[in-house]
Structure formats: structure tokens, C-alpha cells
Amino acid sequence: MLVTTKEMFEKSMKEGFAIGAFNINNLEIMQGIVDAAAECKSPVILQASSSAIKYARVNYLMKMIEAATEQYPEIPIVMHLDHGPDFETAKMCIDNGFTSVMIDGSKYDFEENVRLTKQVVDYAHSKGVVVEAELGKLAGIEDDVNVEASDAMYTDPAQAEEFVKRTGCDSLAIAIGTSHGAYKFKGEAKLRFDILKQIKERIPNTPIVLHGASTVIPELVQMCNKYGGDIPGAKGVPDEILHEASVSGVSKINVDTDLRLAMTAAIRKTFVEEPNAFDPRKYLGNARELIKETVKHKMTDVFNSCNKA
């Protein structure tokens, strides 16, 4: 069933688990994710960036979501806009049936971020849609988001409290050391759980979101490279750190890079091992299966969301 994040997040904060938010771009990625959610009996958030919407087209995305909810009516599914760049994009998604939107005003100063977020919140709430906002800047590159490491900054707990009060946003993405893309850390991976703790103390009833939180699963990177890829030095947030975040007050954890790696690894492997394969159902089917296994691993071993549907 297609729902908002409201009840999902209330349950996650009460019971101490996180919900995976997985980026979708096409049919096989979406099927792999929802098949995993059904097998794990886990709630799931499907999300699309503005560039993914341009690629897949919003009406196609919504029809695929409709099919997923019909196949698995027992699984709570959210359709979410990831990194909405402006009010117009958020409004378009709300008007087309998204149940949750993110407005990313983190590139602006505090007051402009408040103004933009409040504008989206007012419209979304009038339509029964929930809003995620962002405070603090994550380094890295993902689709239309590109922030230099030197420009990244941690979320200020006092500002977070003021921001939520003034905007009325339903959840808040914070910066505590994660980053976008496949190259998140040069040295040891570390998140600022002290900042997370301070933010949770100030806004205990506001669900917290982690962006840029793919593990960059080493086995998938190795598989890509083994079968002709060139992804040296890729490094993400280890599973054990994400698990700690899941039980420390983070309600939503975003995953995109790991899905891209799984899809690419499976396709590369098929092409090398079966060079005569040219039926898209063969290599895309293998990709769908590896995406499903990757998502099941996240739900089972990292986010603790199995049997929470």
C-alpha cells in the first residue's frame, strides 16, 4: 500500500530501527527492491531524484509504483522525491501522487533554506504529503548534487531545533560525516554520533535522515573491477556504523550507490561469462536478482527493519 512516512517513522523511533530509502531509475531496480521488502516483510521507501524523474518520466514511475502496491498490498511503500531542487519540482511530484518529498535548501544560507522549506511544507501539508528537509552540507557527487569537501559542514544542533520549529518539516536530513557517491572516505570511516545525540535531544520527535549512506559494498566493487570495471579506491560507510546509526535514532537511511554497483556488477559478469548473451532479460534479470539480495542484506543485517511492515 502507498503511504506517507508518518507511521513508519513513529514506529522506527519507538522500536529502534531504520527504514531503507532506495533510489529507483527503472523497472528492474524497483522490482528488486520491492521483492526484497516483501520477502523481509519490511517497510520500504522508494525514491527518485529530479534527474531520475527526467530519465524515467514521472507517469511511468507512478504506474510502476501502482503495480508494486497491487502485487504487495501488505507492504507499506512510500514514493519519495530525493533532493528536490526547488518548489516547482516538489509541487510537480506532489501533484503526480508522490506521498513524500524532500526539498534540499542546504546550498542556501539558513534564512533562505527556512523560507524555501516552509513554502514546500505549506503546499505539501495541504495535500496530505510529508516533507523532508536538509540542514548542513554533505560532500560528494550524486546526480545533480555536487559539493566540494571543503564546503561540507556538520549540522548545528541548535540550528536544527530552530529550523524544525520555523519550517514545520516532518523529517530532517543531517550532516554528521556521510557523503554522496562511491568515494566517501580517504581514511578511516567515522560519523559524528555525538552530534546525532545532541540533535535527537533537541528534536526528539523529529525523524532523522542520513544521506550519502551507501556502504559501497567491497564485494560489489571487486566484482565490477574483476569483470572489466575501473573503480579504484571506492569506500563507503561500513555496515556496522550504519547499524549503530539505525539503533541510535536515525529513522531513514538512503541507499543509491550500492544499487548502482550491484546492477553494474551483475551485468558486467553476465557479459564476460556469456559473451553470446544479447537478450536484455538475461542480463537485466541477473541485475535485478543481485539488487534484491543487496537490499535484503541491508534490511536484515544493517537496518533491522525485517518483520516491521
C-alpha positions as CSV (number, residue, x, y, z in Angstrom):
1,M,0.0,0.0,0.0
2,L,1.2,3.5,-0.8
3,V,1.6,5.5,2.4
4,T,3.4,8.5,3.9
5,T,6.4,8.1,6.2
6,K,4.5,9.3,9.2
7,E,3.5,6.0,10.8
8,M,6.7,4.3,9.5
9,F,8.9,6.8,11.3
10,E,6.8,6.8,14.5
11,K,7.4,3.0,14.7
12,S,11.1,3.3,13.8
13,M,11.7,5.8,16.6
14,K,9.7,3.7,19.1
15,E,11.3,0.4,18.3
16,G,14.8,1.4,17.3
17,F,15.3,0.6,13.6
18,A,15.8,2.4,10.4
19,I,13.9,2.3,7.1
20,G,15.9,2.0,3.9
21,A,15.2,4.6,1.2
22,F,16.4,3.2,-2.1
23,N,16.8,5.2,-5.3
24,I,15.0,3.9,-8.4
25,N,15.6,4.6,-12.1
26,N,14.0,1.8,-13.9
27,L,11.7,-1.3,-13.7
28,E,14.4,-3.9,-12.7
29,I,15.8,-1.7,-9.8
30,M,12.3,-1.1,-8.4
31,Q,11.3,-4.8,-8.7
32,G,14.5,-5.9,-6.9
33,I,13.8,-3.5,-4.1
34,V,10.1,-4.3,-3.5
35,D,10.7,-8.1,-3.9
36,A,13.3,-7.8,-1.1
37,A,10.9,-5.8,1.0
38,A,8.2,-8.4,0.6
39,E,10.5,-11.3,1.4
40,C,11.8,-9.4,4.5
41,K,8.3,-8.1,5.5
42,S,9.9,-4.7,5.7
43,P,8.5,-1.2,5.1
44,V,10.3,0.5,2.2
45,I,10.9,3.9,0.8
46,L,11.3,4.2,-3.0
47,Q,12.8,7.5,-4.0
48,A,13.7,9.3,-7.2
49,S,15.9,12.3,-7.8
50,S,14.8,15.0,-10.2
51,S,17.3,13.6,-12.8
52,A,15.9,10.1,-12.3
53,I,12.4,11.5,-12.9
54,K,13.6,13.2,-16.1
55,Y,15.1,9.9,-17.2
56,A,12.2,7.5,-16.3
57,R,9.3,10.1,-16.7
58,V,7.0,10.7,-13.8
59,N,4.0,9.0,-15.2
60,Y,5.9,5.8,-15.9
61,L,7.4,5.8,-12.3
62,M,3.9,6.2,-10.8
63,K,2.4,3.3,-12.8
64,M,5.3,1.1,-11.7
65,I,4.6,2.1,-8.1
66,E,1.0,1.3,-8.6
67,A,1.9,-2.1,-9.8
68,A,4.1,-2.7,-6.8
69,T,1.4,-1.8,-4.4
70,E,-1.1,-4.1,-6.1
71,Q,1.4,-7.0,-6.0
72,Y,2.3,-6.5,-2.4
73,P,-0.6,-4.8,-0.6
74,E,0.7,-5.9,2.8
75,I,4.0,-3.9,2.4
76,P,4.0,-0.2,3.3
77,I,5.6,1.7,0.4
78,V,6.4,5.4,0.2
79,M,7.1,7.2,-3.0
80,H,9.6,10.0,-2.2
81,L,11.3,12.8,-4.1
82,D,15.0,12.8,-3.3
83,H,16.9,16.1,-3.3
84,G,14.1,18.2,-4.7
85,P,16.0,21.3,-6.0
86,D,13.1,23.8,-6.0
87,F,9.5,24.4,-5.1
88,E,8.3,23.7,-8.7
89,T,9.8,20.2,-8.7
90,A,8.3,19.4,-5.3
91,K,4.9,20.6,-6.4
92,M,5.1,18.5,-9.6
93,C,5.8,15.4,-7.6
94,I,3.1,16.1,-5.1
95,D,0.6,16.7,-7.9
96,N,1.5,13.4,-9.5
97,G,1.0,11.3,-6.4
98,F,4.2,11.2,-4.5
99,T,3.5,10.7,-0.8
100,S,6.7,12.3,0.4
101,V,9.1,15.0,-0.9
102,M,12.4,16.3,0.0
103,I,13.3,19.9,-0.5
104,D,17.1,20.4,-0.4
105,G,17.8,24.0,0.5
106,S,21.1,23.1,2.1
107,K,23.0,25.0,-0.6
108,Y,21.4,28.3,0.6
109,D,22.0,30.3,3.7
110,F,19.9,29.5,6.8
111,E,17.2,32.0,6.2
112,E,16.7,31.1,2.6
113,N,16.6,27.4,3.4
114,V,13.9,28.2,6.0
115,R,11.9,30.2,3.5
116,L,12.0,27.6,0.7
117,T,11.3,24.7,3.1
118,K,8.3,26.4,4.6
119,Q,6.9,27.1,1.2
120,V,7.1,23.5,0.3
121,V,5.8,22.3,3.7
122,D,2.7,24.6,3.4
123,Y,1.8,23.2,0.0
124,A,2.6,19.6,0.8
125,H,0.7,19.5,4.0
126,S,-2.4,21.0,2.3
127,K,-2.3,17.8,0.1
128,G,-1.6,15.3,2.8
129,V,2.1,14.9,1.8
130,V,5.0,14.9,4.2
131,V,8.3,16.8,3.8
132,E,11.9,16.0,4.4
133,A,14.4,19.0,4.6
134,E,18.1,19.2,4.9
135,L,20.4,21.2,7.2
136,G,24.2,21.0,6.8
137,K,26.1,20.2,3.6
138,L,27.3,16.7,2.6
139,A,30.3,16.4,0.4
140,G,30.4,14.3,-2.8
141,I,28.6,13.9,-6.1
142,E,25.2,12.3,-6.8
143,D,23.1,13.2,-9.8
144,D,22.5,17.0,-9.6
145,V,24.2,17.3,-6.1
146,N,27.8,18.3,-6.2
147,V,29.5,19.7,-3.0
148,E,33.3,20.1,-2.6
149,A,34.7,18.5,0.6
150,S,36.0,22.0,1.6
151,D,32.4,23.3,1.5
152,A,30.9,20.4,3.6
153,M,29.7,21.2,7.1
154,Y,28.2,19.4,10.0
155,T,24.6,20.2,11.1
156,D,24.5,22.6,14.1
157,P,22.1,21.1,16.8
158,A,20.8,24.5,17.9
159,Q,20.1,25.5,14.3
160,A,18.3,22.1,13.7
161,E,15.9,22.8,16.6
162,E,15.2,26.3,15.3
163,F,14.9,25.1,11.7
164,V,12.3,22.4,12.5
165,K,10.2,24.9,14.6
166,R,10.1,27.5,11.9
167,T,9.5,25.3,8.9
168,G,7.3,22.5,10.3
169,C,9.2,19.9,8.2
170,D,8.3,16.3,9.0
171,S,11.9,14.9,9.0
172,L,15.4,16.3,8.8
173,A,18.4,15.1,6.9
174,I,21.6,16.0,8.8
175,A,25.3,16.1,8.1
176,I,27.4,14.0,10.5
177,G,30.1,12.8,8.2
178,T,28.5,10.8,5.4
179,S,29.0,11.9,1.7
180,H,27.5,11.2,-1.7
181,G,29.0,8.9,-4.3
182,A,31.3,6.0,-4.2
183,Y,34.3,7.8,-2.7
184,K,33.1,8.8,0.8
185,F,36.3,8.5,2.8
186,K,40.0,8.6,2.2
187,G,41.0,7.5,5.7
188,E,39.0,5.7,8.4
189,A,35.2,6.0,8.1
190,K,33.8,7.9,11.0
191,L,30.4,9.5,11.8
192,R,29.8,12.2,14.5
193,F,27.4,10.3,16.7
194,D,27.9,13.0,19.3
195,I,26.2,15.5,17.0
196,L,23.4,13.0,16.3
197,K,22.8,12.6,20.0
198,Q,22.7,16.3,20.6
199,I,20.2,16.8,17.7
200,K,18.0,14.0,19.0
201,E,17.9,15.6,22.4
202,R,16.8,18.9,21.0
203,I,14.2,17.5,18.5
204,P,13.3,14.1,19.9
205,N,10.1,13.8,17.9
206,T,11.6,14.6,14.5
207,P,12.7,11.7,12.4
208,I,16.4,11.9,11.4
209,V,17.7,11.0,7.9
210,L,21.1,10.0,6.7
211,H,22.0,10.8,3.1
212,G,25.1,9.5,1.4
213,A,25.0,6.3,3.4
214,S,25.8,3.5,1.0
215,T,28.3,1.0,2.2
216,V,30.0,0.9,-1.2
217,I,30.0,-2.9,-0.6
218,P,33.6,-4.1,-1.3
219,E,32.4,-7.4,-2.9
220,L,30.4,-5.4,-5.4
221,V,33.3,-3.1,-6.2
222,Q,35.6,-6.1,-6.6
223,M,33.1,-7.8,-8.9
224,C,32.8,-4.7,-11.1
225,N,36.6,-4.5,-11.3
226,K,37.0,-8.2,-11.9
227,Y,34.8,-8.1,-15.0
228,G,36.3,-5.1,-16.7
229,G,35.4,-2.1,-14.4
230,D,37.7,0.6,-13.2
231,I,36.6,1.7,-9.8
232,P,39.7,2.1,-7.7
233,G,39.7,3.2,-4.1
234,A,35.9,3.4,-3.7
235,K,35.0,3.4,0.0
236,G,31.7,3.9,1.9
237,V,30.1,3.7,5.3
238,P,30.7,0.3,6.9
239,D,27.7,-1.8,7.8
240,E,28.5,-1.8,11.5
241,I,28.5,2.0,11.6
242,L,25.2,2.2,9.7
243,H,23.7,-0.4,12.1
244,E,24.8,1.8,15.0
245,A,23.0,4.7,13.4
246,S,19.9,2.6,12.9
247,V,19.6,1.9,16.7
248,S,20.8,5.4,17.7
249,G,17.8,7.4,16.5
250,V,18.2,7.5,12.6
251,S,14.9,6.7,11.0
252,K,15.7,6.8,7.3
253,I,19.0,5.8,5.6
254,N,19.5,6.5,1.9
255,V,21.0,3.9,-0.5
256,D,21.8,4.6,-4.1
257,T,25.5,3.8,-4.9
258,D,25.2,0.2,-3.7
259,L,22.3,-0.4,-6.1
260,R,24.3,1.1,-9.0
261,L,27.2,-1.2,-8.1
262,A,25.0,-4.3,-7.8
263,M,23.4,-3.6,-11.2
264,T,26.7,-2.9,-13.0
265,A,28.5,-5.8,-11.4
266,A,25.8,-8.3,-12.4
267,I,25.6,-7.0,-16.0
268,R,29.4,-7.0,-16.4
269,K,29.6,-10.5,-15.0
270,T,27.0,-11.7,-17.5
271,F,28.7,-10.1,-20.5
272,V,32.1,-11.7,-19.6
273,E,30.9,-15.1,-18.7
274,E,28.3,-15.3,-21.5
275,P,29.6,-13.2,-24.4
276,N,26.9,-14.5,-26.7
277,A,24.2,-13.1,-24.4
278,F,22.2,-10.3,-26.1
279,D,18.7,-10.7,-24.6
280,P,18.2,-7.8,-22.2
281,R,16.0,-10.1,-20.0
282,K,19.1,-12.2,-19.3
283,Y,21.5,-9.5,-18.0
284,L,18.8,-7.3,-16.5
285,G,17.3,-10.3,-14.8
286,N,20.6,-11.1,-13.2
287,A,21.0,-7.4,-12.2
288,R,17.5,-7.5,-10.6
289,E,18.4,-10.6,-8.6
290,L,21.6,-9.1,-7.2
291,I,19.8,-5.8,-6.3
292,K,17.3,-7.9,-4.4
293,E,20.0,-9.7,-2.5
294,T,21.8,-6.4,-1.7
295,V,18.6,-4.8,-0.4
296,K,17.7,-7.9,1.7
297,H,21.2,-7.7,3.3
298,K,20.5,-4.1,4.2
299,M,17.1,-4.7,5.7
300,T,18.2,-7.8,7.6
301,D,21.7,-7.2,8.8
302,V,22.0,-3.4,8.8
303,F,18.7,-1.5,9.2
304,N,16.9,-4.1,11.4
305,S,13.7,-3.4,9.5
306,C,12.6,-7.0,8.8
307,N,9.2,-8.0,10.1
308,K,8.4,-4.4,10.8
309,A,5.8,-4.0,7.9
